[in-house]
Amino acid sequence: MRKTLKILHTIAACGLIGGLAGHMALLIVAHPQTPRAYSALREAIAAISDYVLLPSLAIALVTGLLSMAVHKPFIDKGWVLLKAAMGILMFKGVLTVIAAQADHAAAVAERVANGEAGADMLARAIAYEWAALWTVMALSVANVVLGVWRPRLSRRPAAKAREFRPKPADARTVAARKQPSVKAA
């Protein structure tokens, strides 16, 4: 079960970073000659967001949380808790910002193509989209680095203090061990 979750988590992380990179690549080349072509390109970006980013992020988040439940020592690891917190931030970023911005920019591009809105409105939407993309990409890469590096960030400061240590013997026990035993005849 642990290996299956790890494999799914890793594949989902690959899909998430790949989806973000694809989204960025399309934004970089998103300068078609006609507003209709740009609108079609925005539809492609929205499709990447809906069919790659959101499912990958959901699978990564769920498998990460399930891994914590299945493998109990993960709960005491600081790097796991940090990954979980960043995963929730990424989910919020992708769900509320990137997906919404992609859909919003596609709608604005359609309005620009129909002559209902100006190009400056689209430029502002794209600027917000870039900021969100870079933020989520940084969080995604940091999550992968934490998963590979696994730094010693522990909630319990002295990990060695949990090791087995014998209880100190009291004076009566020590004295009893030193005296020879007397057998009755």
C-alpha positions in Angstrom: 0.0 0.0 0.0 2.8 2.4 0.9 4.6 1.8 -2.4 1.4 2.3 -4.4 0.7 5.6 -2.7 4.3 6.7 -3.2 4.1 5.8 -6.9 0.8 7.7 -7.4 2.1 10.6 -5.4 5.2 10.9 -7.5 3.3 10.5 -10.8 0.9 13.2 -9.7 3.8 15.5 -8.8 5.2 15.0 -12.3 1.8 15.8 -13.8 1.4 18.9 -11.7 4.8 20.3 -12.6 4.4 19.3 -16.2 1.0 20.9 -16.3 2.4 24.1 -14.9 5.2 24.1 -17.4 2.8 23.5 -20.3 0.6 26.3 -19.0 3.7 28.6 -18.9 4.9 27.5 -22.3 1.5 28.3 -23.9 1.5 31.7 -22.2 4.9 32.4 -23.6 3.9 31.7 -27.2 0.4 33.2 -26.8 0.8 35.9 -29.3 -1.3 34.8 -32.3 -2.1 37.2 -35.0 -5.9 37.2 -34.6 -8.1 37.5 -31.5 -9.9 34.3 -32.5 -6.6 32.4 -32.5 -5.7 33.8 -29.1 -9.1 32.9 -27.7 -8.5 29.3 -29.0 -5.1 29.3 -27.3 -6.7 30.4 -24.0 -9.2 27.5 -24.3 -6.2 25.2 -24.6 -4.7 26.7 -21.4 -8.0 26.3 -19.6 -8.1 22.6 -20.7 -4.6 22.0 -19.3 -5.8 23.6 -16.1 -9.0 21.5 -15.9 -7.6 18.2 -17.1 -4.0 18.1 -15.9 -3.4 20.6 -13.1 -6.4 20.0 -11.0 -6.5 16.2 -11.1 -2.7 15.9 -10.6 -2.9 18.2 -7.6 -5.9 16.4 -6.1 -4.2 13.0 -6.5 -0.9 14.4 -5.0 -2.7 15.9 -2.0 -4.8 12.8 -1.3 -2.0 10.3 -1.7 0.3 12.5 0.5 -2.3 12.6 3.3 -3.0 8.9 2.9 0.7 8.2 3.2 0.7 10.0 6.5 -2.1 7.9 7.7 -0.7 4.6 6.5 2.9 5.2 7.6 2.6 6.5 11.2 6.3 7.7 11.6 5.5 10.3 8.9 3.3 12.2 11.4 6.4 13.0 13.6 8.5 14.2 10.7 8.7 18.0 10.2 9.4 17.7 6.5 6.2 15.8 6.0 4.1 18.3 7.8 5.7 21.1 5.8 4.9 19.2 2.6 1.3 18.9 3.7 1.0 22.6 4.5 2.6 23.5 1.2 0.3 21.0 -0.6 -2.8 22.7 0.8 -1.4 26.1 -0.2 -0.8 24.7 -3.7 -4.3 23.3 -3.9 -5.7 26.7 -2.9 -3.4 28.4 -5.5 -4.3 26.1 -8.3 -8.0 25.9 -7.5 -8.8 29.5 -6.7 -6.1 31.3 -8.7 -4.6 29.5 -11.6 -7.8 27.6 -12.8 -9.9 30.7 -12.2 -7.4 33.0 -14.0 -7.1 30.6 -16.9 -10.9 30.5 -17.3 -11.2 34.3 -16.7 -8.4 35.1 -19.2 -10.1 32.8 -21.8 -13.4 34.7 -21.2 -11.6 38.0 -21.5 -9.9 36.9 -24.7 -13.3 35.9 -26.1 -14.6 39.4 -25.2 -11.5 41.0 -26.8 -12.1 38.9 -30.0 -15.7 40.1 -30.0 -14.6 43.7 -29.5 -16.3 44.0 -26.1 -13.2 44.6 -24.0 -9.8 46.2 -24.4 -6.4 44.5 -24.5 -5.3 46.1 -21.3 -7.9 44.1 -19.4 -6.3 40.9 -20.8 -2.8 42.1 -20.0 -3.8 42.6 -16.3 -5.3 39.1 -16.2 -2.2 37.6 -17.7 0.1 39.4 -15.2 -1.9 37.9 -12.2 -1.8 34.5 -13.9 2.0 34.6 -14.2 2.4 35.6 -10.5 0.2 32.7 -9.5 2.0 30.2 -11.8 5.4 31.1 -10.5 4.2 30.9 -6.9 2.7 27.4 -7.3 5.7 26.2 -9.4 8.0 27.3 -6.6 5.9 25.4 -4.0 5.7 22.4 -6.3 9.5 22.2 -6.8 10.0 22.8 -3.0 7.7 19.9 -2.3 9.6 17.6 -4.6 12.9 18.7 -3.0 11.6 18.1 0.5 10.4 14.6 -0.5 13.8 13.7 -1.9 16.0 15.5 0.6 13.9 14.7 3.7 15.7 17.1 6.1 15.7 16.4 9.8 12.9 18.7 10.8 11.3 17.0 13.8 8.5 18.1 16.1 10.3 16.3 18.9 13.7 18.0 19.5 15.6 15.0 20.9 15.1 12.0 18.7 17.7 10.0 20.6 15.8 10.6 23.9 13.2 8.1 22.7 15.7 5.3 22.5 15.5 2.6 25.1 17.5 3.4 28.2 17.6 1.1 31.2 16.2 2.6 34.4 18.8 3.4 37.0 19.0 0.8 39.7 18.3 1.9 43.3 20.7 1.2 46.2 18.9 -1.9 47.5 19.0 -3.6 44.2 22.7 -3.0 43.8 23.5 -4.2 47.4 21.4 -7.3 46.9 23.4 -8.2 43.7 26.8 -7.8 45.5 26.0 -10.1 48.4 26.5 -13.8 47.9 23.3 -15.9 48.2 23.0 -18.1 51.2 21.6 -21.5 50.7 19.9 -23.4 53.5 21.4 -26.7 54.4 
